[in-house]
Amino acid sequence: MATRDWPGPGGPLDWRDIASGWEIPREGYCDQPYVVVNDDGSWLCVLTTGPGLEGDSRQHAVATISADRGRTWSALVDIEPHGPPESSWAMPVKTAFGRVYAIYVHNTANVREVCSPFGQVRRVDTLGHYVMKYSDDGGRTWSAERYEIPVREFRIDRENAHGGEVRFFWGVGKPIVHGGAVYFGASKVGDFGEGFLAESEGMILKSENLLTERDPARVRWETLPAGEVGLRAPLGPIAEEQSVVGLSDGSLYCAYRTTEGYLCDAYSRDGGRTWTPPAYATYAPRAGPEASAHGPGQPVPPPGRRIKHPRAAGFVWKCRNGNYLLWFHNHGGRWYYYRNPVWLSGGVERDGPQGRMIHWSEPEVLLYDAEPEARISYPDLIEDGGGYFVTETQKTVARVHEIDPTLLEGMWRQREAGDVAHEALVASLMASGRAGGAATAGRALPSPAAGGGFSLELWLELGRLERGQTILDTRDAAGRGILLETTGSHSSCALRLSLDDGRVQAAWDCDPGLLRVGRRQHVVATVDGGPKLITFVLDGTLCDGGMSRQYGWGRFPAALADVSGASEWRIGTLLHGGIHALRVYGRPLRTSEAVRSWRAGLSG
């Protein structure tokens, strides 16, 4: 296990803050830092870097080595020299005999511009050939010869502006080993557009002998799925950055990004040859029989909440304990932006109609940057020495972060029997039924500006769905404090949390349409001073905006300080209904804690 101290969410040394990570060396621009653990215990990281910006002709694939699990690194070692020609998007995979291959895109013909409907495109780092080099000494030196990976032509290749004579593609992530074979996902590109990549679909590359074959020229590759059409999106033209894992029954699961505001996923029950129809990923798997083959057409209607995700890499990993992790951004944007914070969901396998399927937990914040516009992406997961680590990049700095394992364990255990958190509980009030207004002594709460936070947990029963009903009011005569009240009416009725420190104000609502008349409901409103977020968990579900808005979580100003308010807190005034329980925590509860408290029920 790691020996690092875990200060907990919102503390002054919040491990979720990417600035607390350990930097990986780079030349300037840096992308896709992926790690394998060598046989001697050292870490080998391969990445794409260069002195310019992304797409600069000088970018190339490099390696670096760490002997202390990512804290310090060696000088960069060239896998390929500076371009041109460009070498990009390297992925490492280790064989059964300790050799490491780096698989990457190489602009072998040194093409300097390509055609598109909008004119000539001079960014040429997503074309050419898939190639690989190998290292037999843990990444310190690399083979002089590169070996081409043959990629089968699809219809999208033939229909590009070059008639398939130039192939456009790239891949992300790290190859997996499943059933004795190596698999990795990649994206074929059709034509370029105003947003650079205008059309894409997924492919899976598979090798049955890479792990054991010592002659790299004899390594065999197969391009999947069968046929001429790859893994597509349910509706739009973009389906890219495929991330694949293997399930315990031999099936494959693949997740990938779209421009439709949702993550897409698919299952294969025959080793990747055919896939379920394109559909938006959901927290609970899709019901009903699975189709036998993948193809374009109408999406399968999902039975539950879709997983919101913009045009950013969504990664899925299988852990050694047989559970899964999903890296995503938890909002319904349709473009490349807003990749901060990073959210993580825990997956567990359960039986489905046609085989094993993954059920995803309510998500947690994994990482954040103090700069809201930062674009945290292209991660890797490393398990070593009983610990969990992730790499990430914002294109200019790449880092390693050790994850508090209790965050992951909490997500994997969300569906088990519930319990109530007691750490940092500063106030607890239980009532037998209806509330006509009550008061309790005020409490000092941590300052969000200093990285602190708090949670309000209650069991609430509303008699009317109308605005202006006060749940909790800690405001003093000058208006400083907290107000939790209803806003809107009928189908738009929601709970609003307003904060005021005397200089700075903030407010956020839960998703509309979730409140019910005459029904006891569990609510957790959280103010997290690390990523500066307000979240609501209602009846065990984290608000994600639903169909009414892009986000279910809101940001507050970084300067928002003490919002404790008056010496007396007022509870349930002007309320048509009752508060059956109220707990106030002097720390932000995790999503998993909120879910498990809901599962415990009022008597918990």
Secondary structure, DSSP 8 states (H G I E B T S, - for coil): --------TTSTT-TTBGGGSEEE--SSEEEEEEEEE-TTS-EEEEEEEESSSTT-TT-EEEEEEESSTTSS----EESS-S-SS-EEEEEEEE-TTS-EEEEEEE-TT----EEETTEEE---SSBSEEEEEEESSTTSS--SS-EEE-----HHHHTSTTTTSS-EEE--S--EEETTEEEEEEEEE--EETTEE--EEEEEEEESSTTT-S-GGG---EEESSSS--B--SSSS--EEEEEEE-TTS-EEEEEE-SSSB-EEEEESSTTSS----EE-BSS---S---SS--SS-----SS-B-B--SS--EEEE-TTS-EEEEE--S---SS--B-SEEEEEEEEEE-SSSEEEEE---EEEEB-SSTT-B-EEEEEEEETTEEEEEEE-SS-EEEEEE-HHHHHHHHTTTS------TTEEEEEE-SS--S-EEEE------GGGT-EEEEEEEEEES---TT-EEEE---TTS-EEEEEEES-GGG-EEEEEEE-SS-EEEEE--TT---BT-EEEEEEEEETTTTEEEEEETTEE---TTT-S-SSEE--TT-------SEEEESTT-SEEEEEEEEESS---HHHHHHHHHH-TT-
